[in-house]
Amino acid sequence: MRVFHELTRRTGIHGAPHPVRRTRYDKAALVGKHVAGIVTRTPFPGRYDALVVPHPRKPNGVEIYTDELRAALGDRALVLDSGINGTPLPGSKNLDFFTSAAGAIHPRTADDRGIAAALEKLTGVRVPIGALLAREVPKHLRLRALYRALLKKHRITTVFLVVAYFHQHIVGAARDLGIRVVELQHGAISPFHLGYSYPGQPVVADQPDELWCFGSYWTDVADLPAGMRTEVMGAPFLPPPGPKNPRRVVFLSQGTVGTELVEVADAVAKEYPELEVLYRLHPSEHPYPIPPGVQLSTGGSTLDLLATATYQVGVSTTALFEGMALGCRTAVADLPGHEYLAPAIAKGHALLMQDPGQLIQAPLCDDPSSYYAPSDVTRLLA
């Protein structure tokens, strides 16, 4: 995934997916928190049956992907929630000091076995594979050993985590000890998502045993690694659709295509001056100039906003699928990444919008439960 993000950024196809900007003061404060956390947030004391690693994104202070799971597990679960790129959940523990320190000392480069040259020949772009390997491999091995010690100490029987492809040291530690690993879906899965798509379903190291999905659509939309089972856990976090504002159009941005998508929003606003065109930034984005006919939307819940919208427009964000389930007419902007929505477009659940005049042709989804089924977490834990 890191190589993919570097490649698409350096080619100019995408921007940074989740841009994080820190001042020197921010960095110093983060170091102070890490040091204090060695004592105040250490996960080693106590005894637990399960380990839960939530998502760092918490709209309105709620981590929606593991919320119901954590409530069901109660005191049996050790919640390990990093404060590096977000605010950790109350009562959670972390190993942030060690996460940062593990990558602090490393060689400047490593033998990439010719991968950088081969990739450059194929794409015309040079990605510093050797530097990535030199930093990430030692960090992985150090953290993997640390997490093995943590899992053994608590005799953990199941690890539940979100975004497994960025927590492979935890998955690998559990694998070393024969511990079951369950990943909870957090976003859109497609054949183009390198965290999940392995054509031909080969055996892949350090992968979860199970992937619990929002709905049946996600269980077979991509070739998962060999041996990975899927279950439908549902989506308890979706609100019911609210009264629809017939004039409301919500654009759902994301860091990879934000600057291009805002131009599409401008075109739609000019094509339909009678409509209320709202531009919703991704939680990881920073505000940028918005055209006069478009309103920047930053406050409140994106899901609550979609519940009241008649139209939604985006590229590949998961929120588009959420909007389908909330009764929005869905248009997919013809920008890099729209391929993620190709199956939904083929089913007639969304429209590939190549001209702003096509907006009012956007369809409603007639099978929303295939994307977001009712919650079934209690059964899966039984």
ROSEZA-492358 format. One record per residue (C-alpha): x, y, z; residue in three letters; chain; residue number from 0. Coordinates in nm, 4 decimals. Each point is the difference from the previous one (the first is absolute). Layout:
! residues N
<<X; Y; Z>; ALA; A; NUM>;
...
! end
This chain:
! residues 382
<<0.0000; 0.0000; 0.0000>; MET; A; 0>;
<<0.2838; 0.2425; 0.0763>; ARG; A; 1>;
<<0.1583; -0.0671; -0.3402>; VAL; A; 2>;
<<-0.3385; 0.0471; -0.1690>; PHE; A; 3>;
<<-0.0611; 0.3327; 0.1756>; HIS; A; 4>;
<<0.3489; 0.1212; -0.0918>; GLU; A; 5>;
<<-0.0417; -0.1073; -0.3619>; LEU; A; 6>;
<<-0.3397; 0.1681; -0.0485>; THR; A; 7>;
<<0.1150; 0.3162; 0.1798>; ARG; A; 8>;
<<0.3223; 0.0320; -0.2010>; ARG; A; 9>;
<<-0.1835; -0.0558; -0.3302>; THR; A; 10>;
<<-0.2518; 0.2698; 0.0890>; GLY; A; 11>;
<<-0.2931; -0.2429; -0.0324>; ILE; A; 12>;
<<-0.0928; 0.0443; 0.3671>; HIS; A; 13>;
<<0.0787; 0.2381; 0.2803>; GLY; A; 14>;
<<0.0957; -0.1167; 0.3496>; ALA; A; 15>;
<<-0.2813; -0.2311; 0.1246>; PRO; A; 16>;
<<0.0061; 0.1149; 0.3615>; HIS; A; 17>;
<<0.2148; 0.3126; 0.0271>; PRO; A; 18>;
<<0.1330; 0.0751; 0.3489>; VAL; A; 19>;
<<0.1745; 0.3316; 0.0687>; ARG; A; 20>;
<<0.1858; 0.0528; 0.3267>; ARG; A; 21>;
<<0.1848; 0.3068; 0.1218>; THR; A; 22>;
<<0.3170; -0.0315; 0.2080>; ARG; A; 23>;
<<-0.2132; 0.0698; 0.3065>; TYR; A; 24>;
<<-0.2393; -0.2809; -0.0987>; ASP; A; 25>;
<<0.2923; -0.2411; -0.0356>; LYS; A; 26>;
<<0.1490; 0.0995; 0.3380>; ALA; A; 27>;
<<-0.3396; -0.0386; 0.1695>; ALA; A; 28>;
<<-0.0412; -0.3427; -0.1601>; LEU; A; 29>;
<<0.3380; -0.1141; 0.1349>; VAL; A; 30>;
<<-0.1054; 0.1168; 0.3473>; GLY; A; 31>;
<<-0.3234; -0.1978; -0.0234>; LYS; A; 32>;
<<0.1910; -0.3095; -0.1109>; HIS; A; 33>;
<<0.2376; 0.0187; 0.2966>; VAL; A; 34>;
<<-0.2830; 0.0566; 0.2495>; ALA; A; 35>;
<<-0.1957; -0.2852; -0.1563>; GLY; A; 36>;
<<0.2705; -0.2535; 0.0933>; ILE; A; 37>;
<<-0.1354; 0.0247; 0.3550>; VAL; A; 38>;
<<-0.3596; 0.1209; -0.0355>; THR; A; 39>;
<<-0.1159; -0.2026; -0.3018>; ARG; A; 40>;
<<0.2096; -0.3169; 0.0127>; THR; A; 41>;
<<-0.2018; -0.3064; -0.1111>; PRO; A; 42>;
<<0.1953; -0.2640; 0.1912>; PHE; A; 43>;
<<-0.1755; 0.0023; 0.3421>; PRO; A; 44>;
<<-0.3273; -0.1905; 0.0432>; GLY; A; 45>;
<<-0.1435; -0.3009; -0.1782>; ARG; A; 46>;
<<-0.2085; -0.0132; -0.3190>; TYR; A; 47>;
<<-0.1387; -0.2563; -0.2438>; ASP; A; 48>;
<<-0.0177; 0.2189; -0.3110>; ALA; A; 49>;
<<0.1984; 0.2833; -0.1529>; LEU; A; 50>;
<<-0.1883; 0.2739; -0.1913>; VAL; A; 51>;
<<0.1853; 0.2489; -0.2214>; VAL; A; 52>;
<<-0.2477; 0.2719; -0.1157>; PRO; A; 53>;
<<0.0215; 0.2444; -0.2882>; HIS; A; 54>;
<<0.1709; 0.3348; 0.0752>; PRO; A; 55>;
<<-0.2896; 0.1934; -0.1582>; ARG; A; 56>;
<<-0.2741; 0.0856; 0.2497>; LYS; A; 57>;
<<-0.2739; 0.2307; -0.1324>; PRO; A; 58>;
<<-0.1519; 0.1870; 0.2934>; ASN; A; 59>;
<<0.2158; -0.2073; 0.2343>; GLY; A; 60>;
<<-0.1514; -0.3348; -0.1035>; VAL; A; 61>;
<<0.2022; -0.2795; -0.1642>; GLU; A; 62>;
<<-0.2854; -0.1533; -0.1975>; ILE; A; 63>;
<<0.1645; -0.3187; -0.1291>; TYR; A; 64>;
<<0.0716; -0.1680; 0.3360>; THR; A; 65>;
<<-0.2494; 0.1834; 0.2224>; ASP; A; 66>;
<<-0.2538; -0.2817; 0.0237>; GLU; A; 67>;
<<0.2723; -0.2667; 0.0219>; LEU; A; 68>;
<<0.1732; 0.1765; 0.2901>; ARG; A; 69>;
<<-0.3313; 0.0349; 0.1834>; ALA; A; 70>;
<<-0.0731; -0.3727; -0.0453>; ALA; A; 71>;
<<0.3477; -0.1094; 0.1173>; LEU; A; 72>;
<<0.0027; 0.2364; 0.2992>; GLY; A; 73>;
<<0.2819; -0.0501; 0.2494>; ASP; A; 74>;
<<0.1244; -0.3072; -0.1856>; ARG; A; 75>;
<<0.1559; 0.2207; -0.2696>; ALA; A; 76>;
<<0.3277; 0.1905; 0.0091>; LEU; A; 77>;
<<-0.0573; 0.3051; -0.2211>; VAL; A; 78>;
<<0.3259; 0.1157; -0.1559>; LEU; A; 79>;
<<-0.0589; 0.3393; -0.1616>; ASP; A; 80>;
<<0.2856; 0.2125; -0.1288>; SER; A; 81>;
<<0.0092; 0.3738; 0.0590>; GLY; A; 82>;
<<0.2531; 0.0657; -0.2780>; ILE; A; 83>;
<<-0.2515; 0.0996; -0.2704>; ASN; A; 84>;
<<-0.3100; 0.0610; 0.2086>; GLY; A; 85>;
<<-0.1490; 0.0151; 0.3477>; THR; A; 86>;
<<-0.0011; -0.3378; 0.1785>; PRO; A; 87>;
<<-0.3202; -0.1375; 0.1488>; LEU; A; 88>;
<<-0.0558; 0.0569; 0.3751>; PRO; A; 89>;
<<0.1443; -0.2851; 0.2039>; GLY; A; 90>;
<<0.2006; -0.1389; -0.2898>; SER; A; 91>;
<<0.3690; -0.0905; 0.0135>; LYS; A; 92>;
<<0.2775; 0.0414; -0.2552>; ASN; A; 93>;
<<0.3615; -0.0681; -0.0877>; LEU; A; 94>;
<<0.0557; 0.3299; -0.1803>; ASP; A; 95>;
<<0.3454; 0.0631; 0.1457>; PHE; A; 96>;
<<0.1223; -0.3354; -0.1290>; PHE; A; 97>;
<<-0.1811; 0.0422; -0.3344>; THR; A; 98>;
<<0.1899; 0.3234; -0.0620>; SER; A; 99>;
<<0.3305; -0.1221; 0.1449>; ALA; A; 100>;
<<-0.0073; -0.3244; -0.2011>; ALA; A; 101>;
<<0.0512; 0.1899; -0.3238>; GLY; A; 102>;
<<0.2430; 0.2611; 0.1304>; ALA; A; 103>;
<<0.3213; -0.1910; -0.0723>; ILE; A; 104>;
<<0.0455; -0.1701; -0.3348>; HIS; A; 105>;
<<0.2345; -0.0132; -0.3010>; PRO; A; 106>;
<<-0.0470; 0.2640; -0.2675>; ARG; A; 107>;
<<-0.0735; -0.2579; -0.2663>; THR; A; 108>;
<<-0.0247; -0.3729; -0.0612>; ALA; A; 109>;
<<0.0392; -0.2355; -0.2949>; ASP; A; 110>;
<<-0.3315; 0.0138; -0.1866>; ASP; A; 111>;
<<0.0980; -0.2868; -0.2351>; ARG; A; 112>;
<<-0.0576; 0.2214; -0.3035>; GLY; A; 113>;
<<-0.3623; 0.0889; 0.0808>; ILE; A; 114>;
<<0.0458; 0.3794; -0.0265>; ALA; A; 115>;
<<0.1637; -0.0300; -0.3418>; ALA; A; 116>;
<<-0.2666; -0.2404; -0.1266>; ALA; A; 117>;
<<-0.2785; 0.2258; 0.1269>; LEU; A; 118>;
<<0.1608; 0.3045; -0.1612>; GLU; A; 119>;
<<0.0312; -0.1845; -0.3314>; LYS; A; 120>;
<<-0.3682; -0.0948; 0.0187>; LEU; A; 121>;
<<-0.1406; 0.3356; 0.1142>; THR; A; 122>;
<<0.2658; 0.2637; -0.0694>; GLY; A; 123>;
<<0.0005; 0.0951; 0.3691>; VAL; A; 124>;
<<0.2706; -0.0811; 0.2532>; ARG; A; 125>;
<<-0.1207; -0.0926; 0.3489>; VAL; A; 126>;
<<0.2655; -0.0378; 0.2750>; PRO; A; 127>;
<<-0.0744; -0.3649; 0.0726>; ILE; A; 128>;
<<0.3371; -0.0526; 0.1688>; GLY; A; 129>;
<<-0.0606; 0.2859; 0.2453>; ALA; A; 130>;
<<-0.3508; -0.1277; 0.0770>; LEU; A; 131>;
<<0.1333; -0.3497; 0.0660>; LEU; A; 132>;
<<0.2848; 0.1328; 0.2159>; ALA; A; 133>;
<<-0.2482; 0.1835; 0.2233>; ARG; A; 134>;
<<-0.3006; -0.2306; 0.0039>; GLU; A; 135>;
<<0.1541; -0.3481; 0.0315>; VAL; A; 136>;
<<0.2019; 0.0640; 0.3213>; PRO; A; 137>;
<<-0.2977; 0.1858; 0.1467>; LYS; A; 138>;
<<-0.2287; -0.2933; -0.0804>; HIS; A; 139>;
<<0.2328; -0.2576; 0.1571>; LEU; A; 140>;
<<0.0476; 0.2029; 0.3205>; ARG; A; 141>;
<<-0.3715; 0.0660; 0.0454>; LEU; A; 142>;
<<-0.0883; -0.3589; -0.0874>; ARG; A; 143>;
<<0.2194; -0.1228; 0.2875>; ALA; A; 144>;
<<-0.1533; 0.2554; 0.2393>; LEU; A; 145>;
<<-0.3561; -0.1027; -0.0886>; TYR; A; 146>;
<<0.0857; -0.3680; 0.0361>; ARG; A; 147>;
<<0.0992; 0.0752; 0.3592>; ALA; A; 148>;
<<-0.3246; 0.1927; 0.0599>; LEU; A; 149>;
<<-0.2226; -0.2711; -0.1486>; LEU; A; 150>;
<<0.1785; -0.2763; 0.1944>; LYS; A; 151>;
<<-0.0202; 0.1934; 0.3264>; LYS; A; 152>;
<<-0.3781; 0.0334; -0.0228>; HIS; A; 153>;
<<-0.0578; -0.3383; -0.1676>; ARG; A; 154>;
<<-0.2111; 0.1743; -0.2621>; ILE; A; 155>;
<<-0.2230; -0.2384; -0.1957>; THR; A; 156>;
<<-0.1308; 0.2381; -0.2713>; THR; A; 157>;
<<0.1360; 0.3203; -0.1523>; VAL; A; 158>;
<<-0.2599; 0.2354; -0.1509>; PHE; A; 159>;
<<0.1391; 0.2865; -0.2040>; LEU; A; 160>;
<<-0.0807; 0.2609; -0.2643>; VAL; A; 161>;
<<0.2295; 0.0675; -0.3002>; VAL; A; 162>;
<<0.2073; -0.3173; 0.0299>; ALA; A; 163>;
<<0.2315; 0.0971; -0.2879>; TYR; A; 164>;
<<0.1462; 0.2791; 0.2151>; PHE; A; 165>;
<<0.0201; -0.2232; 0.3098>; HIS; A; 166>;
<<0.1847; -0.2962; -0.1464>; GLN; A; 167>;
<<0.2365; -0.0113; 0.2976>; HIS; A; 168>;
<<-0.3010; -0.0771; 0.2222>; ILE; A; 169>;
<<-0.1424; -0.2535; -0.2451>; VAL; A; 170>;
<<0.3435; -0.1595; -0.0347>; GLY; A; 171>;
<<0.0471; -0.0231; 0.3764>; ALA; A; 172>;
<<-0.3359; -0.1731; 0.0336>; ALA; A; 173>;
<<0.0871; -0.2314; -0.2875>; ARG; A; 174>;
<<0.3261; -0.0953; 0.1762>; ASP; A; 175>;
<<-0.2029; -0.1074; 0.3037>; LEU; A; 176>;
<<-0.2899; -0.1700; -0.1835>; GLY; A; 177>;
<<-0.2495; 0.2647; 0.1149>; ILE; A; 178>;
<<-0.3166; 0.0647; -0.2038>; ARG; A; 179>;
<<-0.0066; 0.3374; -0.1784>; VAL; A; 180>;
<<-0.3212; 0.1716; -0.1128>; VAL; A; 181>;
<<0.0003; 0.3173; -0.2092>; GLU; A; 182>;
<<-0.3046; 0.2280; 0.0063>; LEU; A; 183>;
<<-0.0807; 0.1761; -0.3275>; GLN; A; 184>;
<<0.0543; 0.3749; 0.0135>; HIS; A; 185>;
<<-0.0327; 0.1141; -0.3612>; GLY; A; 186>;
<<-0.0628; -0.0874; -0.3608>; ALA; A; 187>;
<<0.1503; -0.3260; -0.1258>; ILE; A; 188>;
<<0.0577; -0.0530; -0.3709>; SER; A; 189>;
<<0.2298; -0.1826; -0.2428>; PRO; A; 190>;
<<0.2090; 0.3205; -0.0062>; PHE; A; 191>;
<<0.0630; 0.0178; 0.3758>; HIS; A; 192>;
<<0.3472; -0.1389; 0.0622>; LEU; A; 193>;
<<-0.0781; -0.0677; 0.3658>; GLY; A; 194>;
<<-0.2497; -0.2704; -0.0968>; TYR; A; 195>;
<<0.0309; -0.0943; -0.3659>; SER; A; 196>;
<<0.2305; -0.2949; -0.0791>; TYR; A; 197>;
<<-0.0950; -0.1340; -0.3460>; PRO; A; 198>;
<<-0.0008; -0.3776; -0.0029>; GLY; A; 199>;
<<-0.0276; -0.0094; 0.3818>; GLN; A; 200>;
<<0.3593; -0.0985; 0.0828>; PRO; A; 201>;
<<0.1269; -0.0731; 0.3502>; VAL; A; 202>;
<<0.1075; 0.3372; 0.1474>; VAL; A; 203>;
<<0.1980; 0.0403; 0.3215>; ALA; A; 204>;
<<-0.1383; 0.1836; 0.3030>; ASP; A; 205>;
<<-0.3649; 0.0147; -0.1052>; GLN; A; 206>;
<<-0.3080; -0.0288; 0.2264>; PRO; A; 207>;
<<-0.1885; -0.3289; 0.0264>; ASP; A; 208>;
<<-0.3358; 0.1723; -0.0465>; GLU; A; 209>;
<<-0.1403; 0.3198; -0.1488>; LEU; A; 210>;
<<-0.3317; 0.1171; 0.1455>; TRP; A; 211>;
<<-0.1850; 0.2057; -0.2613>; CYS; A; 212>;
<<-0.2805; 0.2580; 0.0001>; PHE; A; 213>;
<<-0.2058; -0.1987; -0.2514>; GLY; A; 214>;
<<0.0080; -0.2898; -0.2448>; SER; A; 215>;
<<0.1270; 0.2177; -0.2882>; TYR; A; 216>;
<<0.3399; 0.0396; 0.1661>; TRP; A; 217>;
<<0.0622; -0.3694; 0.0646>; THR; A; 218>;
<<0.0917; -0.0894; -0.3594>; ASP; A; 219>;
<<0.0624; 0.3309; -0.1810>; VAL; A; 220>;
<<0.3784; -0.0619; 0.0104>; ALA; A; 221>;
<<0.2284; -0.3060; 0.0090>; ASP; A; 222>;
<<0.0987; -0.0237; 0.3656>; LEU; A; 223>;
<<0.3132; -0.1934; 0.1045>; PRO; A; 224>;
<<-0.0270; -0.3779; 0.0162>; ALA; A; 225>;
<<-0.1686; -0.1278; 0.3141>; GLY; A; 226>;
<<-0.1621; 0.3292; 0.1060>; MET; A; 227>;
<<-0.3648; -0.0566; 0.0927>; ARG; A; 228>;
<<-0.2693; 0.2665; -0.0178>; THR; A; 229>;
<<-0.3012; 0.0670; 0.2195>; GLU; A; 230>;
<<-0.2715; 0.2664; -0.0202>; VAL; A; 231>;
<<0.0058; 0.2024; 0.3228>; MET; A; 232>;
<<-0.2378; 0.2720; -0.1210>; GLY; A; 233>;
<<0.0238; 0.3713; 0.0689>; ALA; A; 234>;
<<-0.1606; 0.1200; 0.3243>; PRO; A; 235>;
<<0.1389; 0.3517; -0.0467>; PHE; A; 236>;
<<-0.2268; 0.1141; -0.2869>; LEU; A; 237>;
<<-0.2833; 0.2350; 0.1019>; PRO; A; 238>;
<<-0.3427; -0.0409; -0.1611>; PRO; A; 239>;
<<-0.0590; 0.2156; -0.3081>; PRO; A; 240>;
<<-0.1445; 0.3340; 0.1009>; GLY; A; 241>;
<<-0.2409; 0.2303; -0.1823>; PRO; A; 242>;
<<0.1659; 0.0745; -0.3341>; LYS; A; 243>;
<<0.0781; 0.3536; -0.1115>; ASN; A; 244>;
<<-0.0765; -0.0144; -0.3755>; PRO; A; 245>;
<<0.2509; 0.2801; -0.0715>; ARG; A; 246>;
<<0.2957; -0.1427; 0.1938>; ARG; A; 247>;
<<0.3068; -0.1390; -0.1800>; VAL; A; 248>;
<<0.2929; -0.1220; 0.2099>; VAL; A; 249>;
<<0.3467; -0.0367; -0.1516>; PHE; A; 250>;
<<0.2135; -0.2482; 0.1946>; LEU; A; 251>;
<<0.3663; 0.0907; -0.0280>; SER; A; 252>;
<<0.3171; -0.1952; 0.0779>; GLN; A; 253>;
<<0.3659; 0.0954; 0.0023>; GLY; A; 254>;
<<0.0901; -0.1895; -0.3163>; THR; A; 255>;
<<-0.2314; 0.1999; -0.2322>; VAL; A; 256>;
<<-0.1227; 0.2983; 0.2011>; GLY; A; 257>;
<<0.1343; 0.2775; -0.2222>; THR; A; 258>;
<<-0.1542; -0.1588; -0.3114>; GLU; A; 259>;
<<-0.3327; -0.0855; 0.1650>; LEU; A; 260>;
<<-0.0569; 0.3563; 0.1174>; VAL; A; 261>;
<<0.0108; 0.1060; -0.3662>; GLU; A; 262>;
<<-0.2781; -0.2503; -0.0741>; VAL; A; 263>;
<<-0.1995; 0.1493; 0.2890>; ALA; A; 264>;
<<0.0485; 0.3451; -0.1526>; ASP; A; 265>;
<<-0.1266; -0.1267; -0.3377>; ALA; A; 266>;
<<-0.3087; -0.1568; 0.1609>; VAL; A; 267>;
<<-0.0748; 0.3200; 0.1931>; ALA; A; 268>;
<<0.0133; 0.1991; -0.3245>; LYS; A; 269>;
<<-0.2141; -0.2565; -0.1838>; GLU; A; 270>;
<<-0.2635; -0.0095; 0.2770>; TYR; A; 271>;
<<-0.0019; 0.3374; 0.1787>; PRO; A; 272>;
<<-0.3272; -0.0963; 0.1722>; GLU; A; 273>;
<<0.1715; -0.2833; 0.1900>; LEU; A; 274>;
<<0.1829; 0.0207; 0.3332>; GLU; A; 275>;
<<0.3461; -0.1392; -0.0775>; VAL; A; 276>;
<<0.1886; -0.0997; 0.3156>; LEU; A; 277>;
<<0.3655; -0.1046; -0.0079>; TYR; A; 278>;
<<0.0912; -0.2395; 0.2796>; ARG; A; 279>;
<<0.3703; -0.0356; 0.0780>; LEU; A; 280>;
<<0.1419; -0.3374; 0.0985>; HIS; A; 281>;
<<0.0915; 0.0016; 0.3731>; PRO; A; 282>;
<<0.3709; -0.0146; -0.0899>; SER; A; 283>;
<<-0.0147; 0.2927; -0.2455>; GLU; A; 284>;
<<0.0852; 0.3618; 0.0715>; HIS; A; 285>;
<<-0.2249; 0.2796; -0.1378>; PRO; A; 286>;
<<0.0864; 0.1445; -0.3402>; TYR; A; 287>;
<<-0.1642; 0.2674; -0.2209>; PRO; A; 288>;
<<-0.3656; -0.0730; -0.0794>; ILE; A; 289>;
<<-0.1781; 0.1576; -0.3023>; PRO; A; 290>;
<<-0.2692; 0.2630; 0.0737>; PRO; A; 291>;
<<-0.2977; -0.2206; -0.0932>; GLY; A; 292>;
<<0.1136; -0.2855; 0.2241>; VAL; A; 293>;
<<-0.0393; -0.0110; 0.3794>; GLN; A; 294>;
<<0.2720; -0.1591; 0.2132>; LEU; A; 295>;
<<-0.1473; -0.2488; 0.2496>; SER; A; 296>;
<<0.2166; -0.0846; 0.3017>; THR; A; 297>;
<<-0.2174; -0.0350; 0.3106>; GLY; A; 298>;
<<-0.2136; -0.2878; 0.1247>; GLY; A; 299>;
<<-0.0214; -0.3558; -0.1247>; SER; A; 300>;
<<0.0486; -0.0897; -0.3658>; THR; A; 301>;
<<-0.2510; -0.2826; 0.0406>; LEU; A; 302>;
<<-0.2643; 0.2354; 0.1399>; ASP; A; 303>;
<<0.0661; 0.2363; -0.2907>; LEU; A; 304>;
<<-0.0415; -0.2797; -0.2556>; LEU; A; 305>;
<<-0.3209; -0.1091; 0.1696>; ALA; A; 306>;
<<-0.1533; 0.3353; -0.1070>; THR; A; 307>;
<<0.1609; 0.0295; -0.3466>; ALA; A; 308>;
<<-0.1737; -0.0892; -0.3261>; THR; A; 309>;
<<0.3210; -0.0232; -0.2083>; TYR; A; 310>;
<<0.3554; -0.0987; 0.0847>; GLN; A; 311>;
<<0.3119; 0.0229; -0.2158>; VAL; A; 312>;
<<0.3461; -0.1465; 0.0631>; GLY; A; 313>;
<<0.2687; -0.2203; -0.1492>; VAL; A; 314>;
<<0.1001; -0.3000; 0.2112>; SER; A; 315>;
<<-0.0739; 0.0922; 0.3602>; THR; A; 316>;
<<-0.1858; -0.2497; 0.2169>; THR; A; 317>;
<<-0.2497; 0.2729; 0.0824>; ALA; A; 318>;
<<-0.1534; -0.0474; -0.3467>; LEU; A; 319>;
<<-0.1124; -0.3502; 0.0982>; PHE; A; 320>;
<<-0.1287; 0.1343; 0.3315>; GLU; A; 321>;
<<-0.1964; 0.2639; -0.1898>; GLY; A; 322>;
<<-0.1544; -0.2699; -0.2209>; MET; A; 323>;
<<-0.1267; -0.1737; 0.3124>; ALA; A; 324>;
<<-0.1333; 0.3343; 0.1250>; LEU; A; 325>;
<<-0.2107; 0.0577; -0.3103>; GLY; A; 326>;
<<0.2202; 0.2366; -0.2016>; CYS; A; 327>;
<<0.0034; 0.0082; -0.3775>; ARG; A; 328>;
<<0.3640; -0.0764; -0.0813>; THR; A; 329>;
<<0.2254; 0.1504; -0.2662>; ALA; A; 330>;
<<0.3652; -0.1018; -0.0307>; VAL; A; 331>;
<<0.2298; 0.2699; -0.1398>; ALA; A; 332>;
<<0.2110; -0.1139; -0.2939>; ASP; A; 333>;
<<0.3342; 0.0456; 0.1793>; LEU; A; 334>;
<<0.2865; -0.2397; 0.0850>; PRO; A; 335>;
<<-0.1350; -0.2615; 0.2411>; GLY; A; 336>;
<<-0.3567; -0.0172; -0.1335>; HIS; A; 337>;
<<0.0745; -0.3628; -0.0884>; GLU; A; 338>;
<<-0.0661; -0.0838; 0.3662>; TYR; A; 339>;
<<-0.3707; 0.0571; -0.0700>; LEU; A; 340>;
<<-0.0059; -0.1962; -0.3283>; ALA; A; 341>;
<<-0.1995; -0.2962; 0.1420>; PRO; A; 342>;
<<-0.2582; 0.2325; 0.1564>; ALA; A; 343>;
<<-0.0264; 0.1960; -0.3260>; ILE; A; 344>;
<<-0.0456; -0.3262; -0.1925>; ALA; A; 345>;
<<-0.2839; -0.0977; 0.2358>; LYS; A; 346>;
<<-0.1743; 0.3312; -0.0663>; GLY; A; 347>;
<<0.0538; 0.1196; 0.3572>; HIS; A; 348>;
<<0.2099; 0.3001; -0.1096>; ALA; A; 349>;
<<0.0731; 0.2083; -0.3099>; LEU; A; 350>;
<<0.3422; 0.0842; -0.1436>; LEU; A; 351>;
<<-0.0391; 0.3772; -0.0464>; MET; A; 352>;
<<0.2071; 0.1334; -0.2892>; GLN; A; 353>;
<<-0.1951; 0.3239; -0.0336>; ASP; A; 354>;
<<-0.1647; 0.2114; 0.2751>; PRO; A; 355>;
<<-0.3301; -0.0131; -0.1883>; GLY; A; 356>;
<<-0.0229; -0.3720; 0.0801>; GLN; A; 357>;
<<-0.0462; 0.0578; 0.3734>; LEU; A; 358>;
<<-0.3805; -0.0211; -0.0017>; ILE; A; 359>;
<<0.0239; -0.3394; -0.1750>; GLN; A; 360>;
<<0.1785; -0.1506; 0.3024>; ALA; A; 361>;
<<-0.1882; -0.3115; 0.1214>; PRO; A; 362>;
<<-0.1120; -0.1234; 0.3395>; LEU; A; 363>;
<<0.1458; -0.3303; 0.1253>; CYS; A; 364>;
<<-0.2682; -0.2716; 0.0082>; ASP; A; 365>;
<<0.2057; -0.2433; 0.2140>; ASP; A; 366>;
<<0.1608; 0.2018; 0.2850>; PRO; A; 367>;
<<0.0155; -0.2941; 0.2440>; SER; A; 368>;
<<0.2573; -0.1726; -0.2235>; SER; A; 369>;
<<0.2379; 0.2843; 0.0899>; TYR; A; 370>;
<<-0.1094; 0.0590; 0.3613>; TYR; A; 371>;
<<-0.1919; -0.2795; 0.1681>; ALA; A; 372>;
<<-0.1547; 0.0146; 0.3507>; PRO; A; 373>;
<<0.2484; -0.0600; 0.2805>; SER; A; 374>;
<<0.0933; -0.3634; 0.0717>; ASP; A; 375>;
<<0.2971; 0.0472; 0.2343>; VAL; A; 376>;
<<-0.1679; -0.1773; 0.2928>; THR; A; 377>;
<<-0.0417; -0.3208; -0.2023>; ARG; A; 378>;
<<0.3591; 0.0105; -0.1198>; LEU; A; 379>;
<<0.1268; 0.0275; 0.3573>; LEU; A; 380>;
<<-0.2168; -0.2856; 0.1289>; ALA; A; 381>;
! end
